[in-house]
Amino acid sequence: MTGGLRADFLAHAGPVPAPVRGRGWIGIAAAALALAVYVGGLVVLDVTPARIVAGLGRLGTVFALMMPPWPASSAHVPTYLGALGQTLAIAFLGTSLAGVFALPLGFLAARNVVASRVLHFLARRALDTVRSVDTLIWALIWINVVGLGPFAGALAIASTDLAALAKLMSEAIETADEGPVEAVLAAGGGRLAVMRFGILPQVLPVFASQALFFFESNTRSATIIGIVGAGGIGLYLSEMIRVLEWREVAFLILLVLVTVAVIDAVSRRLRAAIMGVRRN
């Protein structure tokens, strides 16, 4: 760049801002702090190279004992398939219950629907509180309330997904287009008509897509909560691990993996159809 062109460029662009002093030291300090936390975590958790190598060796031994993945008796297969169906029922019922109750709660937690700041604040904090409790904790709570079995598992999944789906629903409502709302108001519609005809048609496809995704995820969660006595295939998986029947464990894991893969494929196509996205 010649001298004249450089002068013209500086005249139009203005002065070049000077680099912020100390920014390099801040980055170095942040990296050092992150490294210190990482090393401290390794020390606290007693993670050593010797333990890692020994663990990998035992993992290889367990993997060898899992081969071939087939139960000791073929008579167990119908039992395991029935337990897998129970797991799917837990996930479906829990997700359905959560979706039914999350729909009105989403409107209650939306800022552009509820005018009262106090009510909006309480609704949001209540959803945050429920969502902060893990599904496994909810399973232990509901087992003590309704007893062992798949009903406790369905309630545990519903309790966790209720708050999460309601929060996502409220965020979708808050970002809804104002055009249909104004059209309903101009036609003389009230608050309920605005929610039914102005907002719900916009957010319902998004909500349905999210519910399908949660059902896909809850299939895995239903397996985990079965370990604590909430029914399903997780109960058998826990028992087989306790008695070291690794071939049975491998067969159960394989059943869950295949089921989740099938549900994932079907769920993706359903979500694409709901959202109006064409898939090849």
C-alpha positions in Angstrom: 0.0 0.0 0.0 1.5 3.3 -1.1 1.8 6.3 1.3 -1.1 8.2 -0.3 -3.5 5.2 -0.2 -2.5 4.5 3.4 -3.3 8.1 4.4 -6.7 7.9 2.6 -7.5 4.6 4.3 -6.7 5.9 7.8 -8.6 9.1 7.1 -11.8 7.1 6.3 -11.3 4.2 8.8 -10.3 6.3 11.7 -7.6 5.5 14.3 -6.8 1.8 14.9 -7.7 0.9 18.5 -4.8 -0.1 20.7 -4.8 -3.6 22.1 -6.2 -3.9 25.5 -3.4 -4.1 28.0 -3.3 -7.1 30.3 -5.6 -9.2 28.1 -2.8 -11.7 27.5 -2.1 -12.1 31.2 -5.8 -12.7 31.8 -5.8 -15.5 29.3 -2.7 -17.1 30.8 -4.1 -16.8 34.3 -7.4 -18.4 33.2 -5.6 -21.3 31.5 -3.4 -21.8 34.6 -6.5 -21.9 36.8 -8.2 -24.4 34.6 -5.1 -26.6 34.6 -4.9 -26.4 38.4 -8.5 -27.4 38.8 -8.0 -30.3 36.4 -4.9 -31.6 38.2 -6.6 -31.1 41.5 -9.6 -33.2 40.3 -7.2 -36.0 39.3 -5.6 -35.9 42.7 -8.9 -35.8 44.6 -10.4 -38.7 42.6 -7.1 -40.7 42.9 -6.7 -41.1 39.1 -3.3 -42.6 38.4 -1.8 -44.2 35.3 -1.5 -47.5 37.2 -5.2 -47.5 38.0 -6.1 -46.7 34.4 -4.0 -49.5 33.0 -5.4 -52.0 35.5 -8.9 -50.9 34.8 -8.4 -51.3 31.0 -7.2 -54.8 31.7 -10.2 -55.7 33.8 -12.5 -54.1 31.1 -11.0 -56.4 28.5 -11.6 -59.4 30.7 -15.3 -58.4 31.2 -15.7 -57.8 27.5 -14.3 -61.3 26.7 -16.7 -62.8 29.2 -19.6 -61.1 27.4 -19.0 -63.0 24.2 -21.2 -64.3 22.7 -24.1 -62.0 23.9 -26.8 -64.6 24.5 -28.6 -65.8 27.6 -27.7 -69.1 29.2 -31.2 -70.3 28.5 -33.4 -69.5 25.6 -36.4 -69.5 27.9 -35.2 -66.1 29.3 -35.6 -64.4 25.9 -39.4 -63.9 26.2 -39.0 -62.6 29.7 -36.4 -60.1 28.6 -38.6 -59.0 25.7 -41.5 -58.4 28.0 -39.3 -56.4 30.3 -38.2 -54.3 27.3 -41.8 -53.7 26.4 -42.4 -52.5 30.0 -39.5 -50.1 29.7 -40.9 -48.6 26.5 -44.3 -48.3 28.2 -42.7 -46.5 31.1 -41.0 -44.0 28.7 -44.1 -43.5 26.7 -46.5 -43.0 29.6 -44.0 -40.7 31.5 -43.4 -38.6 28.4 -47.2 -38.4 27.6 -48.0 -37.3 31.2 -45.3 -34.7 31.1 -46.5 -33.3 27.8 -50.2 -33.1 28.9 -49.3 -31.1 32.0 -46.4 -29.1 30.5 -48.7 -27.5 27.8 -50.7 -25.3 30.2 -47.7 -24.7 32.5 -45.8 -23.4 29.5 -48.4 -20.7 28.9 -48.3 -19.9 32.6 -44.5 -19.4 32.6 -44.5 -17.3 29.4 -43.9 -13.6 29.9 -46.1 -12.5 27.0 -49.1 -14.4 28.3 -49.0 -13.9 32.0 -49.0 -10.2 32.9 -48.3 -10.6 36.6 -44.6 -10.5 37.2 -45.0 -12.3 40.5 -46.9 -15.2 39.0 -44.4 -15.5 36.2 -41.5 -15.5 38.6 -43.0 -18.1 40.8 -43.9 -20.3 37.8 -40.3 -20.1 36.4 -38.7 -20.8 39.8 -41.0 -23.8 40.4 -40.1 -25.3 37.1 -36.4 -24.7 37.8 -36.7 -26.4 41.2 -38.4 -29.5 39.7 -36.0 -29.7 36.8 -33.0 -29.6 39.1 -33.9 -33.0 40.6 -32.5 -35.9 38.6 -34.7 -38.7 37.3 -33.1 -41.2 39.5 -33.9 -39.2 42.6 -37.5 -38.8 41.5 -37.6 -42.6 41.0 -36.4 -43.2 44.6 -39.0 -40.7 45.8 -41.9 -42.2 43.9 -40.9 -45.8 44.9 -41.5 -44.7 48.5 -44.8 -43.1 47.6 -46.5 -45.7 45.3 -44.2 -48.7 45.8 -41.9 -50.7 43.5 -42.8 -51.2 39.9 -43.2 -49.5 36.5 -45.8 -46.9 37.8 -43.1 -45.3 39.9 -40.8 -45.2 36.9 -43.4 -43.5 34.7 -44.0 -40.9 37.4 -40.3 -40.3 37.8 -39.9 -39.6 34.1 -43.0 -37.4 34.0 -41.8 -35.3 37.0 -38.4 -34.6 35.3 -39.8 -33.9 31.8 -42.7 -31.9 33.0 -40.5 -29.0 34.1 -38.2 -29.3 31.1 -41.0 -29.4 28.5 -42.8 -26.5 30.2 -39.7 -24.4 30.1 -39.1 -25.1 26.4 -42.8 -24.5 25.7 -42.7 -21.1 27.5 -39.6 -20.0 25.5 -41.3 -21.0 22.2 -44.4 -19.0 23.2 -42.4 -15.9 24.1 -40.8 -16.0 20.6 -44.1 -16.5 18.7 -45.0 -14.2 15.9 -47.3 -11.3 17.1 -49.2 -11.1 13.7 -51.7 -13.9 14.4 -52.2 -12.6 18.0 -53.0 -9.1 16.7 -55.4 -10.7 14.1 -57.3 -12.6 16.8 -57.5 -9.4 19.0 -58.7 -7.4 16.0 -61.5 -9.9 15.4 -62.7 -9.4 19.0 -61.1 -12.6 20.5 -60.3 -12.7 24.2 -57.3 -14.1 26.0 -58.3 -17.7 25.6 -58.9 -17.2 21.9 -55.5 -15.6 21.5 -53.8 -18.6 23.1 -55.9 -21.1 21.2 -55.9 -19.5 17.7 -53.0 -17.0 17.8 -50.2 -18.8 19.7 -50.9 -22.6 19.9 -50.8 -23.3 16.2 -47.4 -21.7 16.0 -45.8 -23.5 18.9 -47.6 -26.9 18.8 -45.3 -28.4 16.0 -42.2 -27.3 18.0 -43.7 -28.8 21.2 -44.6 -32.1 19.5 -41.0 -32.3 18.1 -39.5 -31.8 21.5 -41.8 -34.3 23.1 -40.7 -36.9 20.5 -37.1 -36.2 21.3 -37.8 -36.6 25.0 -39.4 -39.9 24.4 -36.3 -41.1 22.6 -34.2 -40.0 25.5 -36.5 -41.4 28.1 -36.1 -44.9 26.6 -32.6 -44.9 28.0 -33.6 -43.2 31.2 -36.3 -45.9 31.8 -33.5 -48.5 31.7 -31.5 -46.7 34.3 -34.4 -46.1 36.8 -35.3 -49.8 36.5 -32.0 -50.6 38.4 -33.4 -48.9 41.5 -36.7 -51.0 41.4 -38.8 -48.9 39.0 -39.5 -51.9 36.7 -38.5 -52.7 33.2 -35.4 -54.2 31.7 -33.1 -52.3 34.0 -34.2 -54.5 36.9 -32.9 -57.6 35.1 -29.8 -55.8 34.0 -29.0 -54.9 37.6 -29.6 -58.5 38.8 -27.4 -60.0 36.0 -24.5 -57.6 36.9 -24.7 -58.6 40.5 -24.4 -62.3 39.8 -21.7 -61.7 37.2 -23.7 -63.2 34.3 -21.9 -61.2 31.7 -23.4 -62.9 28.6 -26.8 -62.1 29.9 -25.7 -58.5 30.5 -24.4 -58.2 27.0 -27.6 -59.5 25.6 -29.7 -57.0 27.6 -27.5 -54.1 26.6 -27.7 -55.2 22.9 -31.5 -55.3 23.2 -31.5 -51.7 24.6 -29.1 -50.5 21.9 -31.1 -51.9 19.1 -34.4 -50.5 20.5 -32.9 -47.0 21.0 -31.5 -47.0 17.5 -34.9 -47.9 16.0 -36.7 -45.3 18.1 -34.1 -42.7 17.1 -34.6 -43.4 13.4 -38.4 -43.3 13.6 -38.4 -40.2 15.9 -36.1 -38.3 13.4 -38.5 -38.9 10.6 -41.6 -38.0 12.7 -39.9 -34.8 13.9 -39.0 -33.9 10.3 -42.6 -34.5 9.2 -44.0 -32.4 12.0 -41.6 -29.5 11.3 -42.3 -29.8 7.6 -38.7 -30.7 6.7 -38.2 -33.1 3.7 -35.8 -36.0 4.2 -34.2 -37.9 1.3 
